């Protein structure tokens, strides 16, 4: 107890990002995304960073295991802070069903990790209530680039996600999907209650200024 508040010991808590394979995949997605947004070939990125094309190819495949120095070189070449290469954003839809969640048991509590993202920026937490009605559900227009929605269904059944990739969820299911594309929430039961967190990492989006002359093998 500290200042009348129970003290929680986090020493036994498992953090998903402690897995180097997960971090390698995250860096791979971001390096590839930033490079393609800038219409930059692997050869051009190699020239700017001083790294070999072979090294860059392995990094983008998730098998490169880059060092801190390598991340710094990549960040400088891509014109982003190195820590942004460890920021989760703009990822595909991720679903964790109620019976797929793993519970970790500690001394005084149990926890179920739903998801984990990296970076700092805008975070909005809300409770979402829906009721089935006669009107067609409205389409939510895209939010700012990099927005992610993290939604956990408390009660009821819900269809949610991007218009071209909706998922059906029941109580206990979790989904993460990009909010920077048109999306929609559809009530499949009489009522739905859900917990939703919206995040927007502070990552500067750079649109490509060159779209021609990039070899298909370098995209």
C-alpha positions in Angstrom: 0.0 0.0 0.0 1.4 3.4 -1.0 -0.5 6.7 -0.1 -3.6 4.6 0.4 -3.4 3.0 -3.0 -2.6 -0.7 -3.5 0.8 -1.1 -5.1 0.9 -3.5 -8.0 4.2 -5.4 -8.6 4.8 -5.7 -12.3 7.9 -7.9 -12.1 5.9 -11.0 -13.1 4.1 -9.3 -16.0 4.8 -10.7 -19.4 5.2 -8.1 -22.1 4.6 -9.2 -25.7 7.2 -6.8 -27.1 9.9 -8.7 -25.2 9.9 -11.2 -28.0 12.6 -10.2 -30.5 10.8 -12.0 -33.3 7.8 -9.8 -32.8 10.0 -6.7 -32.9 11.8 -7.9 -36.1 8.4 -8.3 -37.8 7.4 -4.8 -36.6 10.6 -3.2 -38.0 10.2 -5.1 -41.2 6.7 -3.8 -41.8 7.6 -0.2 -41.0 10.8 -0.1 -43.1 9.0 -1.5 -46.1 6.1 0.9 -45.6 8.2 4.1 -45.2 10.4 3.1 -48.1 7.4 2.5 -50.4 5.7 5.7 -49.3 8.8 7.5 -50.5 8.9 5.5 -53.8 12.4 4.5 -52.8 14.1 1.4 -54.1 16.2 -0.9 -52.0 19.2 0.4 -53.9 18.4 4.0 -53.0 17.8 3.1 -49.4 21.1 1.3 -49.3 22.9 4.3 -50.8 21.3 6.7 -48.2 21.8 4.5 -45.2 25.2 3.0 -46.0 23.8 -0.5 -45.5 23.9 -3.3 -48.1 20.9 -4.3 -50.2 21.3 -7.8 -48.8 21.1 -6.5 -45.2 18.0 -4.4 -46.1 16.3 -7.3 -47.8 16.7 -9.4 -44.6 15.4 -6.6 -42.5 12.3 -6.3 -44.6 11.8 -10.0 -44.5 11.9 -9.9 -40.6 15.0 -12.0 -40.3 17.6 -9.2 -40.1 17.6 -8.6 -36.3 18.9 -5.0 -36.7 21.0 -3.3 -34.1 20.3 0.1 -32.5 23.0 1.5 -34.8 21.3 0.0 -37.9 17.9 1.4 -36.8 19.5 4.9 -36.4 20.9 4.7 -40.0 17.6 3.5 -41.4 15.7 6.3 -39.5 18.1 8.9 -40.9 17.8 7.6 -44.4 14.0 7.5 -44.2 13.7 10.8 -42.5 11.9 9.4 -39.4 13.2 9.1 -35.8 14.5 5.6 -35.2 12.0 4.9 -32.5 9.2 5.3 -35.1 10.5 2.1 -36.7 9.2 0.4 -33.5 5.8 2.1 -33.7 2.8 -0.1 -34.6 0.4 1.6 -37.0 -1.5 1.0 -40.2 -1.4 -2.7 -39.7 -3.8 -5.3 -41.0 -6.9 -6.4 -39.1 -6.0 -8.5 -36.1 -8.7 -10.6 -34.3 -8.3 -12.5 -31.0 -11.3 -14.7 -30.2 -12.6 -15.2 -26.7 -11.3 -18.8 -26.5 -8.0 -17.9 -28.0 -6.9 -15.5 -25.3 -4.1 -16.7 -23.0 -4.4 -15.8 -19.3 -1.1 -15.2 -17.4 -1.3 -16.0 -13.7 0.7 -13.9 -11.2 0.7 -13.8 -7.4 -2.3 -11.6 -6.9 -4.1 -11.4 -10.3 -4.5 -12.9 -13.7 -4.4 -11.0 -16.9 -5.2 -11.5 -20.6 -3.1 -9.5 -23.0 -5.3 -8.3 -25.9 -2.7 -6.4 -28.0 0.2 -4.0 -27.7 1.3 -1.1 -29.9 4.3 1.1 -29.8 4.9 4.8 -29.8 3.3 7.8 -28.2 0.6 10.2 -29.4 -3.1 10.6 -29.3 -5.0 8.0 -27.3 -8.8 8.0 -26.9 -10.7 5.5 -24.7 -14.5 5.0 -24.8 -17.4 2.7 -24.1 -19.5 2.0 -27.2 -23.2 1.1 -27.1 -25.2 0.1 -30.1 -28.8 -0.9 -30.6 -30.3 -2.7 -33.6 -32.5 -0.4 -35.6 -34.2 0.0 -39.0 -31.7 2.4 -40.5 -28.6 1.3 -42.3 -25.5 1.8 -40.2 -23.5 4.9 -41.2 -20.0 4.5 -42.7 -17.3 6.2 -40.6 -15.0 8.2 -42.8 -11.2 7.7 -42.6 -9.4 9.3 -39.7 -5.9 10.6 -39.8 -3.2 8.4 -41.3 -1.9 5.8 -38.8 -5.1 5.7 -36.7 -5.8 2.3 -35.1 -9.0 1.1 -33.4 -8.8 -1.5 -30.7 -12.2 -2.9 -29.8 -13.2 -5.5 -27.1 -16.8 -6.7 -27.1 -18.3 -6.8 -23.6 -21.9 -8.0 -24.5 -23.8 -8.8 -27.7 -22.6 -9.5 -31.2 -21.0 -6.9 -33.6 -19.8 -6.6 -37.1 -17.0 -4.1 -37.4 -13.8 -3.1 -39.3 -12.9 -1.8 -42.7 -15.7 -1.9 -45.4 -13.7 -4.4 -47.4 -12.6 -6.6 -44.5 -15.4 -6.7 -41.8 -15.3 -9.2 -39.0 -18.0 -10.6 -36.8 -17.4 -10.6 -33.1 -19.1 -11.9 -29.9 -18.7 -11.2 -26.3 -15.0 -11.7 -25.3 -13.6 -11.2 -28.8 -11.1 -8.5 -29.6 -10.1 -6.8 -32.8 -7.6 -4.2 -33.9 -8.1 -2.6 -37.3 -6.9 0.5 -39.2 -9.1 3.5 -38.7 -7.5 5.5 -41.6 -9.9 3.7 -44.0 -13.7 3.8 -44.2 -15.2 1.5 -41.6 -18.5 0.7 -40.0 -20.1 -0.8 -36.8 -23.1 -3.0 -37.3 -25.2 -4.3 -34.4 -25.9 -8.1 -34.9 -27.8 -8.5 -31.6 -30.5 -6.4 -29.9 -27.8 -4.5 -28.0 -24.0 -4.3 -28.0 -21.6 -2.9 -25.4 -17.9 -2.6 -26.3 -14.7 -1.0 -25.0 -12.8 0.9 -27.7 -9.4 2.6 -27.7 -8.3 4.8 -30.6 -4.6 5.5 -31.0 -2.7 7.8 -33.4 1.1 7.6 -33.2 2.9 10.9 -33.9 4.4 9.6 -37.2 4.8 12.0 -40.1 3.4 10.6 -43.3 5.3 11.4 -46.5 3.7 10.8 -49.8 5.8 9.7 -52.7 6.9 12.3 -55.1 8.2 9.9 -57.7 6.1 7.0 -59.0 8.0 5.9 -62.0 11.3 4.2 -62.6 11.1 1.9 -59.6 11.9 -1.7 -60.5 9.2 -4.2 -59.4 11.8 -6.2 -57.6 12.7 -3.2 -55.4 9.1 -2.4 -54.3 
